[in-house]
Amino acid sequence: MAEGVTTEVPNRGIITVCLMIATLMQALDSTIANVALPYMQGSLSASYDQITWVLTSYVVTAAIMTAPVGWLAARFGTKQLFITCLVGFTVTSMLCGIAQSLTEMVLYRLLQGAFGAALVPLSQSTMLDIYPAEQRGAAMAIWGMGVMVGPILGPTLGGYLTDDFNWRYVFFVNLPFGIAAVLGLAALMPGGKQREASRFDWTGFAVLSLGLGALQLALDRGEQLDWLSSNTIIAAFVLAGVGFYLFLVHMFTAQRTFIPREIFFDRNFVAGLITMFLVGMVLLASSALLAPYLENLDNYPVATAGLVMAPRGFGTMFAMMVAGRLTNRIDPRLLMLFGYMLLGLSLYMQEGWTPATGEDYMVLTIVVQGAGLGFVFVPLQVVAFYTLEPVLRTQGTALLSLLRNVGSAIGISVTTALLDHMTIYMHANLMTHITPFSRALQVGGTVSRYWNPATQGGAARLDSMVTTQAQIIAYMDDYKFMFLATLPAALCLLLMRGPQRKAALGPREAGAVLD
């Protein structure tokens, strides 16, 4: 099948299932290992500082290797590259499961991230190719469930596998699904045509890799090393700035680059990139904040916290199914606007959370938030590719995945740093109101002795209470920050052009217009 030409594809449903499996595997592995880290730490004889490289190595490599996916697909063919990466991802997952030392684990995670980087953009590109334009909204809804729901359900599934079996099953779970997807795609996926690929742009790839790797290192390690108090973090930010600067200079001056310059001349796609970056910030940051809030402030057990978080994924799936059906009937930009409204409403609701907030209200907030993300994500995938040349789809999907990953990393780092900073600041501010002259501490009786700051127990109880209150306020500030991050994303709707529709045209003719 030629690039960008959609024809009737046999067994399209089975191909879609196989693509979904590959997408879900890659998305799950970005978060599924998080809850297993303490168990890995003991098995691999690693410190807390060292075991985080199990996550960092995967994320850094996946971010770097996403960039050249378009060139690799043009050089070797989409089907060949997809199956090779899927086999490599499955094999390296097994190697991670049998790793006996930290060195082996980090090496295998590096390889797993390298192979997994291509799975999401190639699956999206293939879905766009095998479905006609009038069905792409529904197709992107199906595909988006894996991308959006995978990171949300990853910690829950990882906790279940670790508790009931062993942390190694976090990686072993990929084997049966990987085999099924490889066999299905090898037999049924259209072969496509290799395009003539120019000589690989090693200079552009090297400086972009430097920028991405250094930025990811700074974001992942910054909180542990106290950010700019550490020379390592300062050096990483400097290298990231140098790498991105050299990449931009190279992009606009070199004769040929591995990311085509013309892809940035499409207004819809550029607006989609900005939106994906901002949505990525909220997607994982909101999820990362939710678990510690439930466990530390509401004192929920891990299993209960997982159950409370699960409805977020159901809200996302429901919204994606609805948005997929409506995208071809309603202007997708209106669906995205509705999604932003739901997302903003949920963040506003979270600003009012306290440990006294009822579980029903929290679940409602989480469902609304998941629905908001779903209503944004599906139309975004369609609008971003309305006017993009079909030959640039693979590069486009790779860039969207890259911006989502970078946005997620920045969102988590910024919200975590803001949470810690505001907790310390508000703790110091609240403590100024606790003095021997406070009337609450001057009342005689049991209460006064219980909170007496002159005693060791009383001082500890007061400090614990103030810390809790400071954390509640810090979480409110984080949700305000995420709310503000959605505003420029909503403004990007003004830059996007809507679909060209003609009421008199049938489905096939309408598809031709959109193409």
N, C-alpha and C positions, 0 to 999 in steps of 0.2 A: 504493500500500500504506500503510495507516495505521500510524502510529508504534506500535511495540511489538507489532504483530500479525503473527505469522509464518504465512504461507500457503505453498503450494507455488509456488516461484518457477521459471519456465522458464529454461533455460540458466544454472543456478546455478553450474555448474563454470566456465564462461567468465567470469562476473562475478567469481568468486573469483580467477581468474588475473589479471584486470585490477586488482582491488583489491590483490593481492599486488605487482604491478608498481609501483603508486603508492606503496605502503608501503616497498618496497625502495629506490626512487629517493630518497625523503626520508631514509631511514635511512642510506643510503650517503653522501649528500652532507654528512652531519654530520662524517664523518671522511675521506672520499676525497681531499680537497684537502690534508690535512696534509703528506703526503710531497712534494707538488708546490710547497710554499711557497718553498724556495730557488730553484727555477727561475722562479717568478712574480716573486720579488724582483728578479732581474736584468732580466727583460722589462719590468717596470713601474717600474724605477728607484726602488725603495723600500728603506728600511732594514729591518733585522730587526724593530725595534720597530714600524714602520709596517705591515709585511706581515701581522702577526698580526691586524690588523683584518679581514682577509679571513675569518678564522674567527670572530672575536668578533661582527662585524656580523650574520652569519647566525644564530649561536646566540642572541644577545640578542633579535633580532626574532622568531625562531621561538618563544622562550619567552613573549614578551609577547603575541603574536597567538594563542597556543593558548587563552588564557583566554576570549575571546568567541566561540569556535567554536560553542558550544551556542546562543547567542542568534542568531548569523548563520544557523545551520541552521534554526532555528524561523522566522526572518523570511523567508528566501529559498527554503527547501527544501533538503533534503540533497543531492539529485541536482544541482540547479543550482549550489549552492555547491561541491560536489566537482569538477564538470567545469570550472568557472571557475578554481578554484585549481590544478587539474592543468594546464590550458592555460597559466596564468600561470607556474607553476613551470617548465614546459618552455621557454617563451619566454625567461624570465629566465636559465635555464641557458645558452641560446645566447648571450645578451647577455654573460654572464660569460666565455664562451669567446672572444668577439671584443673584449673590453675592451682599450683601449690605454693606460690610465693607472690609477693607484691609485684616484683619485677615482671613475672609472667603475666599477671593480671593486667597491669598497665599496658604491656606490649599488645596483648590480645584485644584490649579495649580500643587501643589506637587503630588496630586493623579493623575491628568491628565498626568503628566510626567512619573509617575510610570507605568501606564497602556500603555501609548504610546511607551515606550522604546522598547517593543517587536515587534511592528507592522512592522517596516522596516526589521529587520533581518529575522523574520518569513515569511514575504511575499517573500523575496528573496530566502530563503531556499525552500519554496514551489514551486516557479517558476522553480528552478533548478531541483526539483524532478519530476514535471509533464511534462517537456519538454525533449525530447531526446537530446543527446549531439550535434548533427548537427544543432539543432534549438535554442540552448541556446544563441547564439549571438543575434538573433532577439528578443528572450524573455527578455534578459537583457537590450536591447535597450528600449523596452516598459516599463519595470519596472523602468529603470533609469530615464525616463522622469519625473516620480513623485518625485524622490529623488532630481534631479537637478533643475527641473523647479519650484517645490514647493516653496523653499526659495526665488527664484528670483521673482516670481509673488505674493508672500505673501504680501509685503508692498503695491503693487498696488491694490490688492483685498481688503485688510484691509482699505486702504484709501477710496475706493469707498463705502464700507459698512458703514463706520463711517460717511462719509459726507452725504450720501443719506438716511441712516436709523438711526442707533445708534451703539455705540461701542459694545453693548451687542450682536449684530448680527455677530460680528467677531467670537463668540463662537456658536451662534445658528445655523450658516450655516452648522455645522457638523451633525445636527440631521437627515435630510432626507438621506444624503449620508451614514451615519453610519447605519441606519436601513436597507437600501438597501444592503449594504455590508454584514451585519450580516445574513440576510435572505438568500442571495445567497450562502454564504460560509457554513452556517449550512445545506443547502439542497444538495450542490454539491461537496464541498471540500472532497477529499479522507480522510478517518479517520486515516490511518497510524497505526503503531504499537508502543506501548510504549516500550521503551528500559529499561533495568534494570539500574536504576540510583543509584550510590553510595550515601552514606550518605553525606548530604550537607556540604560543606567546609565553615563553618561559619568564621573561622579565616582568610582565604584568602579573603573572601568577605568583612569582616569588615575592613581589612587594605587597600584593594583596594578602598573601599568606602571612607575611610578617605583621601587617596591620591587624588582621583578624586574630592571629595567635596571641599577639601581645595584648590586645584588648581583652580577649577572653581570659587570659592569665590574670590580668589586673582585676577584672570583675570577680573572678572566682576566688582569688586569694586576698583581695583587698580587705575584706571584713576581718579575716584572721590576723592580718599583719598591720591593722590599724591604718589602712589607706596611705595617705601621703606622709605619714610618720615613718614609713618604710622606704628605704632606697630601692628595694626590689620593685615596689609598686610604681614609684616615680619613674624608674627606668622602663618599666613595661608600658606606661602611658606615653612616654617619649617615643619609644619604638613604634607604638601603635600610630601616633600622629605622623611620624616620618613615613611609615609604610603607606598610610592612606593618602598622604600628600603626594608621594612618588607615584602611587597608582593613578591618581587623578591627572597628574601631569602627563604620565605615560598614555593614559586613555585618550587625551585630547591632542597629543602630538605624534604618537606612533602611527605608522602607516597601517598596521593591522594589529588588532587586539583580540584576545580570546573571548571577550564579551563585546559583541558588535555595538558600535557607537549608536547606530540607528535605532536601537531598542529604546534609547533614552529620549528619542524625538517623539514618541507616542505619548500624548497627554494623558490618556486614560491609564496607560500602564504605569507611568511615573506616579500619578495620583494613587494608584493601587499599591505601589511600593511603599509610599509614605504611610498609607492607611494600614498596610500589613505590619509595618514596623511598630506603629502605635498600638494596634490591636494585640500584637505579640507581647508588648509590655504588660498589658492588663491580663492577658490569658493565663500565663504561668505565675505572675506575681500575686494575683488575687488568690490563686490556689495555694501557693506557697505560704501565704499569710494565714490562710484559713486553718490549717492543721495545728500550728502552735497556739493559735487563739483558742481553739476548742479544747486542746489538751492542757494548756497552762493556765488559762484564765477561767474556763468553764469546768476544768477538772474532769473532762470526759476521758474514759479509757480509750486506748488506741482503736479498738474495734468499733466502739460507739462513734468516735470521731469519723472513722471511715464511712460508716453508714449515714451519718448526717451530711457528709460531703458528696455522697453518691448521687443525690437528686440533681446536682448541678449538671452531671453528664446526661441525665435523662431530659432535663430541660433543653440542653443543647441538641440532642438527637431529635426531639420533637420539633424544635424550631427549624432545624435543617430540613426535615421532611416537608414541613409546611412551606418553607421558603423555596425549596426545590420545585414544588408544584406551582408556586405563584410567580416565579421569576420570569417565565415566558408569557405571563398574562398581565403583570403589573410592572411598571418601571422599576427595575432593580434598585435604583437609587432611593426610591420611597421605602422599600423594604429595609435598606441599610439605615435610613433615617429612623425608622421604627426601632431597629435594633439598637441604635445609639441611645434612643430614649429609654428603652428597657435597661440597658447597661448603666446609664446615668442614674436611673431610679434605684437600681439595686445598690449602687455604691452610696447613694444618699441614705438608703435604708441602713446600710452597714455602719455608717457614721454614728448611728444612734444605738449600736449594740453595746450592751454591758453584760456582766455575768448574770444579771437578773433577767435578761431577755429570754422569752420562752422559746422552746425548741421549734414549735410550729412556725413562729415568725422567722426564725433563722432559716428553716427549710424553704419557706416561701421566698425569702430574699435570694437564696442560692439558686433556686429554680429560675427566678426572673433573670438573674445574672447569666445563667447558662443559656436561656432563651435569647437574651440580647446578643451574646456572642454568636449564636447560630444564625440569627437573622442578619448579622453583618457579614459573616464569613462566606456563606453561599453566594449571595449576589456579588460580593467582591470578586470572587473567582471568575465570574462570568463577565462583569463589566471590565475588569482589567484586560481581558483578551478580546474585547469587541473589535477594536481597530488594529490590533497587533498583527503583523504579517504572520501567516501560518508557519513560515520557515523559521520564525524566531520563537516559537512556542516553547521549545525545550529550554532555551536560554532564559526565557521569561519565567517558566516555572521554577527553574533553579534559583533565579534571583529572588523570587517571592519567598521561597523556603529559606534562603540565606537571610533576608531581612526579618523574617519571623523569628529565626533563631537568635539573631543579634538583638532584636527588640526584647525577646524573652529574657536573655541574659542581663541586659541593661536594666530591665524592669525589676527583676529579682534583686539585683545588687543594690539599686537605688532605694527600693522600698525597705530592704533589710537594713541598710545603713541608716535610712531616715528613722526607722523604728528604734534602733539602738540609740541614736543620737537624741531623739525626742524623749525617750524613756529616761535617759540620764539627766537631760535638761529639766524635764518636768519633776523628776524626783527631787532635784536640788531646789526647785522652785517651791514645791509643796512642803518640803522640810522646813522652810523658813517660817511656816505658819505654826509649827509645833514648838512651843516654848513653855517654860514653867508658868507663864502667865495665861496660857490657854485655859478657858473656863472648863472645858471638858476634862482637863487633867487636874483641876483643883477640887472637883467634886469628891467628897470622901466616899469610902466604901470599897466594895470589890472592884468596881469598874476602874476607879482611880489606881488601885494597886496593880490591876491587870495591865494597864497601859502606861505604868510609871516608867518614864525614860531613864530614871536613875538606876533601875534594876536591869540586869542582863536580859532576862526574859521579856520584860516590858519593852525595852529598846528593840529587841528582835521582832516582836509582834508589830510595833509601830512601823519599823522599816519594811516589813513584809506588806503591810496594808498600804503604805505610801507607794511602794514599788508597783503593786497591782493597779492602783489608781493612775500612776504615771504611764503604765503600759496601755491602759484603756484609752487614755488621751492620745498616746503615740499611734495606736491603731487608727483612731479617728483621722489623724493627720495623714496617714498613709492612704486611707480611702479617699480623702480629699484630693491628694496628689493624683491618684488614678482617675478620679472624676475629671480633673483638669486635663489629663492626658487624652481623654476622649474628645475634647472640644476641637483641637486642630484636626483630628481624624474626621469629624463631622464636616468641617469646613472643606475638606478635600472633595466632598460631593459636588461642590460648585465647579470644580475643575473637570469633572467627569462628564463625558457626553453620553446621552442615553442611546438605546438601541434604535435603529431605523426600522420602523414598523409600517406596514401597509395593510389596512384591514381587509382589502379585497384579495390579498394573496393567500393561497393555501399554505400548508405546512412546508412543503418542499420548496416553493418559491420564496417563502419567508426565510427559510434556512439559507437559500442562495443569497438573499439580500444581506443577511447578517454576516455571511462569509465574505 
